[in-house]
Amino acid sequence: MIGYVLCMGAALADKRVALLIGNSHYTAVGALNNPGNDVGAMASALKGAGFTIVHANIDLSREAMVKALRSFEDEATVADIAVIYYSGHGMEMNGINYLVPVDARLASDRDVEDETITLDRALRAIDGARQLKLVILDACRNNPFLPKMTHTAATRAVERGLARVEPSTVNTLIAFSAKAGTVAQDGDGANSPFTASLIKHLVEPGVDIRLALGEVRDDVMASTGNQQEPFVNGSLGGRTIALAEGQPNARPPSIPDAVSSQNAAPTLPRQITTKGFNGRDYVEGVFVRDGTTLWEERNSQWGKAAFHFRALQQSSAEIILYDPSRKMLLRFDLVNKTSAWRLEKSSEWVPLYDIVSMK
């Protein structure tokens, strides 16, 4: 049997570093209200959480963004946790995400690759971090460049929002302020709804980063009337990784804790139901846990056929199962309510169906 190890203690880093960029005052389009405030708030939150290095940058040109990423790349290589936070305009073209510097003019779709920074470049800057590589993008705002942009080729499709991507490196998470193809709000207050929630939940002592981002999702959806849904792509291992030291759900000494969180087992569902299209048919899958580590798919597109899985990793944020008969892995993202699969010999997760219920 393939077992799993679930480490309940938070894995806290000796060195945590962050690069923050807030682009507000664009040369070619109107200014955004909050990126500068967002960067200031995030910098205070991360410094308070004990980050060793926090670089806070406002209104960077393309050249300045490249220099900042290159310099940060050296710092991330010797860090345990590396975070890049970007607030400003972003865009998608042909499935590739771009961050827009303040000096970009983007008169034509031909200019996108030359005047912006790819998300992939930001990911490369943190590739050397040992425990957690985290990119946070508050960059799904409505793109004011699009109405003015000349489209020179049908093969260059510039879309609203950002595209969903799966990181190709391990221990990497990408947190989007809005799900693929949708836009985020800049906000009427001092910070965007997304960043306002980040500074509240992301650095809660001892709270796993995946659970913290799940709290952010719920918070943003509530504050925007379900108009904006943040999304997270990527995966981590079985142990808890927190951005701030301390015990989760800490309370004043006068309020007794009924259960010690240090020794508590994760709350796992006994049944997960998924639904979606397999390319032609609408399919429902019901996955039932038998005991602690065994799972079974009890009804599927093949009728009564059952497939058996063994748990590789299980936490309240993510479950990864393995089917030895088909040599495939199945991942349930309990925070974003999605699933994905991959073959044992592959490293690429393929999005599958949405999770519609858990009990």
C-alpha positions in Angstrom: 0.0 0.0 0.0 1.2 3.5 -0.8 1.1 5.4 2.4 1.2 9.1 3.1 2.6 11.3 5.8 0.6 14.3 7.1 2.7 16.6 9.2 0.4 18.9 11.3 3.2 21.3 12.4 3.7 24.3 10.3 6.9 24.3 8.1 8.3 27.8 8.8 11.2 29.1 6.8 14.5 30.4 8.1 14.5 32.9 5.3 11.3 34.4 3.7 11.6 37.0 0.9 9.1 39.0 -1.1 9.0 41.2 -4.1 6.0 43.6 -4.3 5.1 45.6 -7.4 2.2 48.0 -7.7 1.6 49.7 -11.0 -0.9 52.5 -10.9 0.1 55.6 -13.0 0.2 54.3 -16.6 1.4 56.6 -19.4 -1.1 55.6 -22.0 -4.3 55.0 -19.9 -5.9 56.3 -16.8 -4.5 55.6 -13.3 -5.6 52.8 -11.0 -6.5 54.0 -7.5 -5.2 51.2 -5.3 -2.0 49.4 -6.4 0.3 51.8 -4.4 -1.9 51.4 -1.3 -2.0 47.6 -1.9 1.8 47.3 -2.0 2.1 49.3 1.2 -0.4 47.2 3.0 1.1 43.9 1.8 4.6 45.1 2.8 3.5 45.9 6.3 1.7 42.5 6.6 4.7 40.5 5.4 7.2 42.4 7.5 5.0 41.8 10.5 5.0 38.1 9.7 8.8 38.0 9.9 9.8 38.1 6.3 13.6 38.7 6.0 13.4 40.8 2.9 10.5 42.8 1.5 11.0 44.9 -1.6 8.1 47.3 -2.2 8.1 48.9 -5.7 5.7 51.5 -7.1 5.1 52.3 -10.8 7.8 50.4 -12.6 8.7 50.6 -16.2 9.4 47.5 -18.2 13.2 47.9 -17.7 12.7 48.4 -14.0 10.5 45.4 -13.7 13.1 43.2 -15.4 15.8 44.5 -13.1 13.7 43.9 -10.0 12.9 40.4 -11.0 16.5 39.6 -11.9 17.8 40.9 -8.6 15.1 39.1 -6.7 15.9 35.9 -8.5 19.3 35.8 -6.6 17.6 36.3 -3.3 14.9 33.7 -3.9 17.6 31.1 -4.7 18.8 31.1 -1.1 15.3 31.4 0.5 12.9 28.9 1.8 9.8 30.9 0.9 9.7 33.4 -2.0 6.6 35.6 -2.7 6.0 37.8 -5.7 2.9 40.1 -5.4 1.8 42.2 -8.3 -1.0 44.8 -8.4 -1.9 46.5 -11.6 -3.0 45.8 -15.1 -2.5 42.3 -16.6 -3.7 40.7 -19.8 -3.9 37.4 -21.7 -2.9 36.8 -25.3 -3.1 33.3 -26.8 -3.2 31.7 -23.4 -0.1 33.5 -22.1 -0.4 35.9 -19.2 1.4 39.3 -19.2 2.0 41.9 -16.5 1.8 45.5 -17.8 4.5 48.0 -16.9 3.5 51.7 -16.5 5.4 52.7 -19.7 3.5 50.2 -21.9 1.5 51.8 -24.7 0.3 48.6 -26.5 -0.9 50.3 -29.6 -0.9 47.0 -31.4 -1.1 43.3 -30.5 2.4 43.1 -31.9 3.6 45.2 -29.0 2.4 42.9 -26.2 5.5 40.7 -26.1 7.9 43.6 -26.4 6.3 46.0 -23.8 5.1 43.7 -21.1 6.4 41.0 -18.7 5.2 37.4 -19.0 4.0 35.6 -15.9 6.4 32.9 -16.7 9.3 35.4 -16.2 8.0 36.1 -12.7 7.7 32.4 -11.9 11.3 31.8 -13.0 12.4 34.5 -10.6 11.2 32.4 -7.6 12.1 29.0 -9.0 15.0 28.5 -6.6 13.0 28.8 -3.3 13.1 25.5 -1.4 9.7 25.2 0.3 7.2 27.5 -1.3 7.1 29.6 -4.5 4.1 31.9 -4.4 2.9 34.4 -7.0 0.0 36.6 -6.1 -1.7 38.5 -9.0 -4.2 41.3 -8.3 -4.0 41.9 -12.0 -7.3 40.8 -13.5 -8.8 44.3 -13.8 -10.7 45.3 -16.9 -8.0 46.1 -19.5 -8.3 49.7 -20.8 -5.7 49.0 -23.5 -8.0 46.6 -25.5 -10.4 49.2 -27.0 -7.4 51.2 -28.4 -5.3 48.2 -29.5 -4.9 47.5 -33.2 -5.4 43.8 -34.0 -3.0 42.8 -36.8 -3.5 39.0 -36.9 -6.4 36.6 -36.1 -3.9 34.3 -34.5 -3.3 36.9 -31.7 -6.4 36.6 -29.4 -6.2 39.2 -26.6 -8.8 38.2 -23.9 -10.3 39.8 -20.8 -8.9 38.8 -17.5 -6.0 36.3 -17.2 -5.7 32.6 -18.3 -5.7 29.7 -16.0 -2.2 28.1 -15.9 -0.7 25.2 -14.1 2.8 25.8 -12.7 5.4 23.4 -14.2 7.6 23.5 -11.0 7.0 21.8 -7.7 5.9 23.6 -4.5 4.4 26.5 -6.6 1.1 28.3 -6.1 -0.3 31.0 -8.3 -3.1 33.0 -6.6 -5.3 35.0 -9.0 -7.6 37.7 -7.9 -10.3 36.4 -10.3 -10.9 33.2 -12.1 -9.9 32.7 -15.7 -11.6 35.0 -18.2 -13.1 37.3 -15.6 -12.1 40.7 -14.2 -11.4 41.9 -10.7 -12.4 45.1 -9.0 -10.0 47.9 -8.1 -12.2 48.8 -5.1 -13.7 51.9 -3.7 -11.7 51.8 -0.4 -8.0 52.1 0.3 -7.3 48.6 -1.1 -8.8 46.3 -3.7 -11.2 43.7 -2.3 -8.6 40.9 -3.0 -5.7 42.6 -1.3 -7.9 43.8 1.6 -8.6 40.1 2.3 -5.0 39.0 1.7 -3.7 41.2 4.4 -6.3 39.9 6.8 -5.9 36.1 6.1 -2.6 35.5 4.4 -0.4 36.0 7.5 -2.6 34.5 10.2 -0.2 32.7 12.5 0.3 29.0 11.7 -2.4 28.9 9.1 -1.6 26.8 6.0 -1.2 28.9 2.9 -3.9 26.9 1.0 -6.4 27.4 3.8 -5.6 31.1 4.0 -6.2 31.5 0.3 -9.4 29.6 0.6 -10.5 32.1 3.3 -9.6 34.9 0.9 -11.7 33.4 -1.8 -14.8 33.2 0.4 -14.2 36.7 1.8 -13.8 38.3 -1.7 -16.9 36.6 -3.0 -18.9 37.8 0.0 -17.6 41.4 -0.3 -18.3 41.6 -4.1 -21.7 39.9 -4.1 -20.3 36.8 -5.8 -19.1 38.9 -8.7 -15.4 38.2 -8.2 -14.1 34.7 -7.4 -10.3 34.4 -6.7 -8.6 31.2 -7.8 -5.5 29.3 -7.0 -3.5 27.0 -9.2 -0.6 24.7 -8.3 0.0 22.1 -5.5 2.1 21.6 -2.4 3.0 18.5 -0.4 1.3 17.1 2.7 2.8 19.2 5.4 1.4 22.6 6.5 3.2 25.7 5.2 2.4 29.0 6.9 3.7 32.4 6.1 3.7 33.5 9.8 4.8 31.8 13.0 2.4 30.8 15.7 -0.4 28.4 16.3 -3.5 28.6 14.2 -6.7 29.9 15.7 -4.9 31.4 18.6 -7.2 32.8 21.3 -6.7 34.8 24.5 -5.7 32.7 27.5 -9.1 33.5 29.1 -10.9 31.5 26.4 -10.1 27.7 26.7 -9.4 25.6 23.6 -11.6 22.6 23.4 -9.2 20.7 21.1 -5.5 21.1 20.7 -4.8 22.0 17.0 -1.3 20.5 17.2 -2.7 17.0 17.5 -6.0 17.4 15.7 -6.6 15.2 12.6 -7.6 16.9 9.4 -11.3 17.0 8.6 -11.7 14.9 5.5 -14.9 14.3 3.5 -16.3 10.8 3.2 -17.8 11.5 -0.2 -16.9 13.8 -3.0 -19.2 14.3 -6.0 -17.9 15.8 -9.3 -19.7 16.9 -12.4 -18.7 18.1 -15.8 -18.3 17.5 -19.5 -15.9 14.8 -20.8 -15.8 16.4 -24.2 -19.2 15.1 -25.3 -21.3 13.8 -22.3 -22.2 15.3 -19.0 -20.6 13.0 -16.4 -21.1 12.6 -12.6 -18.5 10.9 -10.5 -19.0 9.9 -6.9 -15.9 9.1 -4.8 -16.4 7.5 -1.5 -13.8 7.0 1.2 -13.5 3.6 2.8 -11.7 3.8 6.1 -8.7 6.2 6.2 -6.7 5.9 3.0 -8.9 3.9 0.5 -11.3 5.5 -1.9 -13.6 4.1 -4.5 -15.3 5.7 -7.5 -18.7 4.1 -7.3 -20.5 5.5 -10.3 -19.1 7.1 -13.4 -19.5 7.4 -17.2 -19.0 3.6 -17.3 -22.2 3.0 -15.3 -21.7 0.6 -12.4 -17.9 0.2 -12.9 -15.9 1.0 -9.8 -12.3 2.2 -9.7 -10.2 1.9 -6.6 -7.7 4.6 -5.3 -5.2 4.8 -2.5 -4.5 8.1 -0.8 -1.0 9.6 -1.3 -1.8 12.9 0.4 -4.8 14.1 2.5 -5.4 17.4 4.1 -8.3 19.7 4.6 -7.1 21.6 1.6 -6.1 18.9 -0.9 -6.5 15.2 -1.5 -4.3 13.3 -4.0 -5.3 9.7 -4.9 -3.5 7.0 -6.9 -5.1 4.3 -9.1 -2.5 1.5 -9.5 -4.5 -0.3 -12.2 -4.4 2.7 -14.5 -1.2 4.2 -13.1 -2.9 7.6 -12.7 -3.3 10.2 -10.0 -6.4 12.2 -9.2 -6.2 15.5 -7.3 -9.1 17.2 -5.4 -8.6 20.8 -4.6 -11.0 21.2 -1.7 -10.5 25.0 -1.5 -11.3 25.9 -5.1 -13.7 22.9 -5.6 -11.9 21.5 -8.7 -10.3 18.3 -9.7 -7.4 17.3 -12.0 -5.7 14.1 -13.1 -2.3 13.0 -14.5 -0.6 9.8 -15.5 2.1 8.5 -13.1 4.9 9.2 -15.5 3.7 12.7 -16.3 4.2 15.9 -14.3 1.4 17.8 -15.9 -2.0 18.0 -14.2 -5.0 18.1 -16.6 -8.1 19.9 -15.3 -11.1 17.5 -14.8 -14.5 18.2 -13.3 -15.8 20.6 -10.7 -16.5 19.4 -7.2 -20.2 20.0 -6.6 -20.6 18.6 -3.1 -18.6 17.1 -0.2 -19.9 15.4 2.9 
